[in-house]
């Protein structure tokens, strides 16, 4: 039964349009990085000893070049600088009969 579920999940997840695939492999833009930062709650921070997003937004014009450079370096190398946390999103199946993406529960796995 498990093999059947994983086969169905893989079949469901591999159906992606050419347009969507192109969007997923394009370079990340400055606007996308800024939008991601602005979506974060001002009181949240990247870690217990880090600046919160309110501070990052306040200083955006001064730090954006470094933030964009870090994202670009990650795109090219696939690695974050040492000491940076990484998280992975995994999709957990919520139901036995997979019908749509709403049948998954996303969960973040944080690697320190």
JOUR-V677619 format. One record per helix or strand of 2 or more residues. SS is the DSSP state (H for helix, E for strand). FROM is the first residue (numbers start at 1). LEN is the number of residues. Records with the same first field share a line. If there is no record, write none. Layout:
# JOUR-V677619
SS = FROM-LEN ; FROM-LEN
This chain:
# JOUR-V677619
H = 2-12 ; 18-8 ; 30-9 ; 53-6 ; 60-18 ; 101-3
E = 86-8 ; 104-8
